[in-house]
Amino acid sequence: MRSLQALAVPFLSLGVTLYYVYMIWATLGVSFFGGKINELTIDGLIVINDDYSRDWVWLGCNDYGGALYTWFAIMALNDWQLIQQMYGHTIDPIGGKPVATFIFFTGFLVMSYYSILNILIAFIIDAYSQL
């Protein structure tokens, strides 16, 4: 019980930090990719690669809620390469591999997944070392 009490404040600060990372990338995603992922885009991608589904239209940064959902799916490493390629096709329909989307999505993964995960592990180790 003491370990949970010791971790309450660090987990709250970690959650706030993670929300700020999500908020920054969601705002950038809506401004860069807003309105570009729709049914026509998904239908074109299904013709190219059958790994895509019509349900992927929800992974569009068309609004703030959709952007938060997209970044959560990416942070969970849920086919993040395919999502990055989907956004790449919106910028460059022929090649579909522009460097800008790769840097944008990889930057989010580094900031959210690897950095936040390391902070989480540091909080847990610190809480258990104080007991």
N, C-alpha and C positions, 0 to 999 in steps of 0.2 A: 504494500500500500504506500509506503514511503517513497518507493521508486516512482510510482505513478504521480505522486504529488510533486516530486522533484522534476519530473519531465513535463508537467502541465504548462509552465511558462515558456520553456524552450520550444515546445511543440506549437504553442500559439504564435510565437514570433516566427517560427518556420512557416506556418500556414500563411501568415500575413506576407512574408517575403515571397513565398511561392505565388500568392495572388497578385502581387505587384509584377512579377515576371510574366504571368499570364496576361495581366491587364496591358502591359506594354506591347507584348507580341499580338494580342488580340486587336489592339488599336492600329498597329502597323499592318496587320493582315487585312483588316477591313479597308484601310485606305489604299493598300496595294492591290488586293484581289477582290474587293467588294463587287458583287454582281457577276463575276466571271465564271463561277461554278453554278451551272444550272442543268436542266434536263438535257438540253442539246449537247452541252459539253460532255456529260456522262455518256450519252448515246454514242457520240463520236469516239470516246475512249473505249467503250465496250467493243466496238468494231476492231480497234487496234489490239486490245489486250482483254481477254475474257476474264481476267482476275478482278476487274472492276464490276460493281453491281449498281443497280439503280438506287439503292439505299445510300450510296456514297454522296448523293446530292446534299445530304445533311452535313457533310464535312466541308461545306463551303463557308468562307469568311464573308458571307453576305450581310450579316448583322453581328452585333456584339455577342449574343448568346451562341450563335453558330460558330463564331471564332473561338470562344471558350471551349466549346465541345470539341472542336478540331484540335486544339492544342492539348486538351486532356487525352484524346486518342493518340496523339503523337507522343506525349510523355509516357503513356503506357506502352509505347513501342508497338502499337497496333498497326502493322503494315505501313510504317512511316515512310518507307521508300516509295511505295505506290502513291501515297498521298502527296509526297514531294514531286513525283513525276506528273501527277494530275495537275498540280499547280504549274509545273513547268510547261505542260501542253497549253495552258491558257496564255502564257507569254510567247512561246515559240511552238505553234502547232505542228511544224514540220519535224523538227528535231526533238523537241520536248525535254531538253536537258540544259537549260540555261544555268549559268554559274550563279546568278543572283538568287534563284530559289534554293539552290543547294546551300549557299552560305546562310540564307535566311533560316532555313529549317535546321541546319546543323548548328547554327548559333543558338537556336531555341533549345535544342537537345543538350548542348553543352551547359547552357545557363540553368536549365531546369533540372534535367535528370542527373547529370554528373555532379554539379556544384551542390544542389540541394541534397542529394543523397549523401554526399560527404559531410555536409553540415549535420544532417540527421544522425549519422553514425557518431559524429563527434559529440553531439548532445547526449546520446545514449551512453557512450563510454564515460563522459564526464559525470552523468547522474549516478552511474553505478560505482564510480571511483569515490564519490562522496559518501556513500553508505557505509 
